[in-house]
Amino acid sequence: METYRLLKIKLTPQRLAILNYLNGNKSHPSAETIYKAVSQQFPTMSFATVYNTLETLLNKGSIRELKIEAGKKRYDYDIKPHHHIICIECNKIVDLYKDYKIPLPEEITQEFELINKNIEFYGTCQNCKKNN
């Protein structure tokens, strides 16, 4: 609860439910997934409440937005630097905490100062591989 207060946002019961759902969630849920889960507890809550809460958390730097699926944003509560591997069949996302050293061409490093990197790997998860 104290961690949430440090965000300096109004902590309504709905926002707390959204934060609790995200806390420790490794599935990188979409806004729709979060809405479906939290609206069971708050049936009158609107999708806009979820979306606006996610936007507020993004602006505060408390979550990361992943644009892995076309037209669908996913959210990552873990803001520590890490990369992802994504199943091309079921869109399962797994965190990778290894730092991959990828040398950039000199013409790029002269033009840009690298401040961050996010590497996405794609493959087929064991479950999908077994089912095919």
Secondary structure, DSSP 8 states (H G I E B T S, - for coil): -HHHHTT-S---HHHHHHHHHHTT--S--BHHHHHHHHTTT-TT--HHHHHHHHHHHHHTTSSEEEEEETTEEEEES--SS-EEEEETTT--EEEE---------HHHHHH--------EEEE--HHHHHH-
